[in-house]
Each structure stands twice: as C-alpha cells, then as structure tokens.
Amino acid sequence: MRIEKTDARARKWEYLKEATGESATSKALDRAADYYLRMHGDTTAVPQGKLTELMNAAQNRGSLTPEEIAEILDTDELPVRCEVSVSVGE
C-alpha cells in the first residue's frame, strides 16, 4: 500500500512520532491505529471499545473518580495514570 505524502500528512506524521515516542513513521501509525481500535471498538478484533466501557461505567455508577477513569482508559499504546495531590496554605 502506498500513501501519498502531502505536506499536511508529513506534519501530522511528525507530530504523531513526537506524541508516540516512535522514531519510525510506520511504528507511530501502527501505535495510533491500535489505540484508535481499542478506544472505538465495534470491530472483530476489539468488540467493545474503551470509550463505550467508560460511558457504561458512568451510566451504571452515576459518577466516576479520576482514578476510575484512568483505569478504564489506560492502554499499552497510551498509558493513563492519575495522581491526586492536595495542598493547603501553600
């Protein structure tokens, strides 16, 4: 498969390499595609996506903490962590 490399695509691919930490465009595209499939779902490979899981959890529980949201959205392609810090008088 060949993809025409336009100026706009070249910029996006560079931004994607920066965001994913990958040095090769093909690896960055693979990582982004894997992430999209995990988030979206509704495919043979990923029947239920993380976003559907998040919406169902919110509907069933009424509200979610940042920690619960991070746990649901965490993936190998884009790790999500939550750290809570409270400070008074500083």
C-alpha positions as CSV (number, residue, x, y, z in Angstrom):
1,M,0.0,0.0,0.0
2,R,1.2,3.5,-0.8
3,I,0.0,6.6,0.8
4,E,0.5,9.9,-0.9
5,K,2.8,12.1,1.3
6,T,1.3,15.6,1.3
7,D,2.7,18.5,3.4
8,A,-0.2,18.2,5.8
9,R,0.3,14.5,6.2
10,A,4.0,14.8,6.7
11,R,3.4,17.3,9.5
12,K,0.8,15.0,11.1
13,W,3.2,12.1,10.9
14,E,6.0,14.1,12.5
15,Y,3.6,15.2,15.3
16,L,2.5,11.6,15.7
17,K,6.1,10.3,16.0
18,E,6.7,13.0,18.7
19,A,3.5,12.1,20.6
20,T,4.1,8.3,20.5
21,G,7.9,8.5,21.1
22,E,8.4,6.3,18.0
23,S,11.2,7.2,15.6
24,A,9.7,5.4,12.6
25,T,6.5,6.7,10.9
26,S,5.2,3.2,10.4
27,K,5.5,2.3,14.1
28,A,3.8,5.6,15.1
29,L,1.0,4.9,12.6
30,D,0.7,1.3,14.0
31,R,0.5,2.6,17.5
32,A,-2.1,5.2,16.7
33,A,-4.2,2.7,14.8
34,D,-4.0,0.2,17.7
35,Y,-5.1,3.0,20.1
36,Y,-8.0,4.0,17.9
37,L,-9.2,0.5,17.6
38,R,-9.1,0.0,21.4
39,M,-10.9,3.2,22.1
40,H,-13.6,2.9,19.4
41,G,-14.2,-0.9,19.5
42,D,-17.1,-2.3,17.4
43,T,-14.6,-4.5,15.4
44,T,-13.8,-8.2,15.2
45,A,-10.5,-7.5,17.0
46,V,-12.0,-5.3,19.7
47,P,-15.8,-5.8,20.1
48,Q,-16.2,-3.3,22.9
49,G,-14.1,-0.2,23.0
50,K,-12.7,1.7,26.0
51,L,-15.0,4.7,25.3
52,T,-18.1,2.5,25.4
53,E,-16.8,0.9,28.6
54,L,-16.3,4.4,30.1
55,M,-19.8,5.6,29.2
56,N,-21.3,2.4,30.5
57,A,-19.4,2.7,33.8
58,A,-20.6,6.4,34.1
59,Q,-24.2,5.4,33.4
60,N,-24.1,2.5,35.8
61,R,-22.3,4.3,38.7
62,G,-23.6,7.8,38.3
63,S,-20.1,9.3,38.5
64,L,-16.5,8.2,38.3
65,T,-13.4,9.4,40.1
66,P,-10.3,10.4,38.1
67,E,-8.7,7.2,39.2
68,E,-11.5,5.1,37.8
69,I,-11.5,7.0,34.5
70,A,-7.7,6.5,34.3
71,E,-8.1,2.7,35.0
72,I,-10.6,2.3,32.2
73,L,-8.7,4.4,29.6
74,D,-5.3,3.0,30.3
75,T,-3.8,1.2,27.3
76,D,-0.3,-0.1,26.3
77,E,-0.3,2.5,23.5
78,L,-1.1,5.5,25.7
79,P,-0.8,4.8,29.4
80,V,-3.1,6.9,31.6
81,R,-2.4,7.5,35.2
82,C,-4.0,9.6,37.9
83,E,-2.2,11.2,40.8
84,V,-4.1,13.3,43.2
85,S,-2.3,15.9,45.4
86,V,-3.9,18.2,48.0
87,S,-2.2,21.2,49.4
88,V,-3.5,23.7,51.9
89,G,-1.8,27.0,52.7
90,E,0.9,26.9,50.2
